[in-house]
Amino acid sequence: MIDRYNRDINYLRVSVTDRCNLRCTYCMPKEGLSRIGHDDILKYEEILQIIKIAAGEGITKVRITGGEPLVRRGVTEFIASLRTIPELTDISLTTNGILLETYAERLFEAGIRRINISLDSLNADKYAKITRGGDIQAVLQGIRKVRETGFSPVKINIVAIKGFNDDEILDFARLTLDHPYQIRFIELMALGEAGIENNGRYLANSAIREQISTLGTLQAVNGRGSKDGGPAQIYRLAGGAGEIGFISPVSRHFCHSCNRLRLTADGHLRACLLSDDEVDLKGPLRRGGDNKEIGELIQKAIARKPRQHQESCNEGHIKKCMKEMPAIGG
């Protein structure tokens, strides 16, 4: 699936729920979200059908997201069903880690090998504050469990927030000296009302990289990150066991190599995270649309994929996306 800007669209992020057991301050407004009704969320059978059609069109990678995907009943059985799709070469998961200790072995048995875990502070009080009540010990136990179970790589995502966790940058980076984690710093993006509430807290990855360089030489890791279509620039501290990634959607657009689509929990296909332009798949699917019609709608979404988004650290945070992140799929 080559789009009009010659990008090979082969990656689908699938939100199986908009619900989450945390309420992170940069992810959703303090009053929470209006949850998608039970009848409006895609059934697993519908998600599976869409993924099969998308795989027939050219999708080879699928990442399961939410909200928090592990809060939806039956998620491990659903993930196992994806292994019946021969075109898929990579199935992965993003989670906040709260339920990971419980689900790690079942996820491994279901076929997941690569996992991303969100963790924005190593301080228990700060973590509870940013998540509005989360227990950091549950996440740390989950990280230990996935290592013991055999997941690789284990990626830990940190959204960098000025005045909140910018004093923990070096603590996170030091983890890679002794542990085989990939610690990934992600620039704060303006999404929905939560993004507006965090205006002025943006921190560029160039400043983070400058801090980390005080620990030692950052060596580029060849053949990883943006070179394989992913957004991260990957480095290793000299002698370190793990890696450090920088994902810079604001200061350094990687739109020219973006290879992804997003399927929302309510059945809409988004070609750009920071645009509210969507193509409805659920309506046609429930009206009896066949595989050919759904495939054409997927191609329609790709045809509408913009050259790049308009978020810029020079222009300030511009509200281009009105939906909150849990409703989109991280």
ZIKACOR-V445089 format. One record per backbone hydrogen bond with DSSP energy under -1.0 kcal/mol. NH is the residue of the N-H (numbers start at 1). CO is the residue of the C=O. E is the energy in kcal/mol with one decimal. If there is no record, write none. Layout:
nh:NH co:CO e:E
nh:NH co:CO e:E
This chain:
nh:3 co:7 e:-2.4
nh:6 co:3 e:-2.0
nh:9 co:1 e:-3.2
nh:10 co:8 e:-1.1
nh:11 co:259 e:-1.9
nh:12 co:61 e:-2.7
nh:13 co:261 e:-2.7
nh:14 co:63 e:-3.2
nh:15 co:263 e:-2.8
nh:16 co:65 e:-2.2
nh:23 co:131 e:-2.1
nh:25 co:130 e:-2.3
nh:27 co:24 e:-1.2
nh:28 co:24 e:-2.1
nh:32 co:29 e:-2.3
nh:40 co:37 e:-1.0
nh:41 co:37 e:-1.3
nh:42 co:265 e:-2.9
nh:47 co:43 e:-2.4
nh:48 co:44 e:-2.8
nh:49 co:45 e:-2.0
nh:50 co:46 e:-2.4
nh:51 co:47 e:-2.7
nh:52 co:48 e:-2.4
nh:53 co:49 e:-2.2
nh:54 co:50 e:-2.9
nh:55 co:51 e:-2.7
nh:56 co:52 e:-1.8
nh:57 co:53 e:-1.2
nh:58 co:54 e:-1.2
nh:59 co:54 e:-2.4
nh:60 co:10 e:-2.5
nh:61 co:10 e:-2.2
nh:62 co:90 e:-2.5
nh:63 co:12 e:-2.0
nh:64 co:92 e:-2.8
nh:65 co:14 e:-3.2
nh:68 co:19 e:-3.1
nh:71 co:68 e:-1.8
nh:72 co:69 e:-1.4
nh:75 co:72 e:-1.4
nh:78 co:74 e:-2.0
nh:79 co:75 e:-2.6
nh:80 co:76 e:-2.2
nh:81 co:77 e:-1.5
nh:82 co:79 e:-1.0
nh:83 co:80 e:-1.2
nh:84 co:81 e:-1.6
nh:85 co:82 e:-1.8
nh:88 co:85 e:-1.4
nh:89 co:60 e:-2.5
nh:90 co:60 e:-1.5
nh:92 co:62 e:-2.3
nh:93 co:114 e:-1.3
nh:94 co:64 e:-2.4
nh:95 co:116 e:-2.6
nh:103 co:99 e:-1.7
nh:104 co:100 e:-2.2
nh:107 co:103 e:-2.7
nh:108 co:104 e:-2.2
nh:109 co:105 e:-2.3
nh:110 co:106 e:-1.7
nh:112 co:107 e:-2.2
nh:115 co:153 e:-1.5
nh:116 co:93 e:-2.6
nh:117 co:155 e:-3.1
nh:118 co:95 e:-2.1
nh:119 co:157 e:-2.8
nh:127 co:123 e:-3.0
nh:128 co:124 e:-2.2
nh:129 co:125 e:-1.8
nh:130 co:126 e:-2.7
nh:131 co:127 e:-2.1
nh:133 co:128 e:-3.2
nh:139 co:135 e:-1.0
nh:140 co:136 e:-2.5
nh:141 co:137 e:-2.4
nh:142 co:138 e:-1.7
nh:143 co:139 e:-2.4
nh:144 co:140 e:-2.1
nh:145 co:141 e:-2.1
nh:146 co:142 e:-2.3
nh:147 co:143 e:-1.7
nh:148 co:144 e:-2.2
nh:149 co:145 e:-2.2
nh:150 co:146 e:-1.4
nh:151 co:146 e:-2.1
nh:152 co:113 e:-1.9
nh:155 co:115 e:-2.4
nh:156 co:182 e:-2.5
nh:157 co:117 e:-2.8
nh:158 co:184 e:-3.1
nh:160 co:186 e:-2.3
nh:162 co:201 e:-3.1
nh:164 co:161 e:-2.0
nh:165 co:161 e:-1.5
nh:168 co:165 e:-1.9
nh:172 co:168 e:-2.3
nh:173 co:169 e:-2.4
nh:174 co:170 e:-2.5
nh:176 co:173 e:-1.4
nh:177 co:174 e:-1.6
nh:179 co:175 e:-1.9
nh:182 co:154 e:-2.3
nh:183 co:243 e:-2.6
nh:184 co:156 e:-3.1
nh:185 co:245 e:-2.9
nh:186 co:158 e:-3.1
nh:187 co:247 e:-2.0
nh:192 co:321 e:-2.9
nh:195 co:191 e:-1.8
nh:196 co:192 e:-1.4
nh:197 co:193 e:-2.2
nh:199 co:196 e:-1.6
nh:201 co:198 e:-1.9
nh:208 co:204 e:-1.2
nh:209 co:205 e:-3.0
nh:210 co:206 e:-1.7
nh:211 co:207 e:-1.8
nh:212 co:208 e:-2.4
nh:213 co:209 e:-2.0
nh:214 co:211 e:-1.6
nh:215 co:212 e:-2.4
nh:219 co:236 e:-3.1
nh:221 co:234 e:-2.3
nh:226 co:232 e:-1.4
nh:227 co:224 e:-1.5
nh:228 co:225 e:-1.9
nh:229 co:226 e:-1.4
nh:230 co:225 e:-1.5
nh:233 co:246 e:-2.1
nh:235 co:244 e:-2.9
nh:236 co:219 e:-2.0
nh:238 co:217 e:-1.9
nh:240 co:237 e:-3.2
nh:241 co:176 e:-1.1
nh:242 co:176 e:-3.2
nh:243 co:181 e:-2.5
nh:244 co:235 e:-3.3
nh:245 co:183 e:-3.3
nh:246 co:233 e:-1.8
nh:247 co:185 e:-3.0
nh:252 co:248 e:-1.7
nh:257 co:254 e:-1.7
nh:258 co:255 e:-1.4
nh:261 co:11 e:-2.2
nh:262 co:270 e:-2.7
nh:263 co:13 e:-3.1
nh:264 co:268 e:-3.1
nh:267 co:264 e:-2.1
nh:269 co:279 e:-3.0
nh:270 co:262 e:-3.2
nh:275 co:272 e:-1.4
nh:279 co:269 e:-2.1
nh:281 co:267 e:-2.6
nh:282 co:267 e:-1.8
nh:285 co:281 e:-2.1
nh:286 co:282 e:-2.9
nh:287 co:283 e:-1.5
nh:288 co:285 e:-1.3
nh:289 co:284 e:-3.0
nh:294 co:290 e:-2.2
nh:295 co:291 e:-2.6
nh:296 co:292 e:-2.0
nh:297 co:293 e:-1.8
nh:298 co:294 e:-2.1
nh:299 co:295 e:-2.1
nh:300 co:296 e:-1.9
nh:301 co:297 e:-2.1
nh:302 co:298 e:-1.9
nh:303 co:299 e:-2.2
nh:304 co:300 e:-1.2
nh:305 co:302 e:-1.3
nh:320 co:318 e:-1.7
nh:328 co:325 e:-1.2
nh:329 co:325 e:-2.8
